[in-house]
């Protein structure tokens, strides 16, 4: 069975500090990994996905198959980054369902 | 494009009543997914539908829950004889028909409260 773990419910940092939101997964095949973000009073939206290897709003995430991790990083946090972040996994079986972690709330203080 | 629409946004039902949640996908999207989020938990997959077909219902509780996506009109998630444990946020997502399965666009959710 596939599983996504986000060990931190809350991460609080000061503006300008580096940010790392942790995500670990368990899956025996080759998963697709994603980060979704939900800003206050907005809907859940896709932030980035590992296959595109892109940087969005200064965030990056690298898939580490050896450690089964997909941590989200940003070198300098901004106050507007404060939001709920969810890591999600999709299997390589063609099944479209996403498996989500429980989420981490990022608070960036001024 | 107004995005994925869900209504109602908030729904209060007494135990034993029925709850009907509606989801209108984005224009041009023919795939709909329903997820449930219990307090302090992540979203959990319930069902994946295409027009007039249930493709994957592996996350649906075996009893009281059903979903449909008719040829015309929104997708409906129906919960019969609701219980307190059904209180949750229910999210709908849609995706286009091409094989970009990661492009799931989410609605604002319906918060169901069972009293």
Interface residues (C-beta under 8 A of the other chain):
Chain A: X4 X6 X9 X32 X34 X36 X43 X44 X45 X46 X49 X51 X86 X90 X94 X95 X96 X97 X98 X99 X100 X101 X102 X103
Chain B: X3 X4 X31 X33 X35 X40 X41 X42 X43 X44 X45 X48 X55 X56 X58 X59 X91 X95 X101 X102 X103 X104 X105 X106 X107 X108 X109
